[in-house]
């Protein structure tokens, strides 16, 4: 039973580390995109195009690249895209 508990604890640490990595990556990318989009002549249209292309790319991932073919991964990626879009647009001039 100890091996199972240790394995579970190790997996929990790995998930926490990966979550931290994903958070940092998301924050950095969001800030970079915000800075770049602010320089565009029409930042809202540029943001719309960027998000549409990202959404199309995520939805187009074939089953072989879905990470064990788990639909939860693709669903979470689409949800994250909505979160990032909100964050990015929050600093764009109207």
Secondary structure, DSSP 8 states (H G I E B T S, - for coil): -HHHHHHHHHHHHHHHHHHHHHHHHHHHHHHHHHHHHHTSTTHHHHHHHHHHHHHHHHHT--GGGSTTT-HHHHHHHHHHHHHHHHHHHTTS--
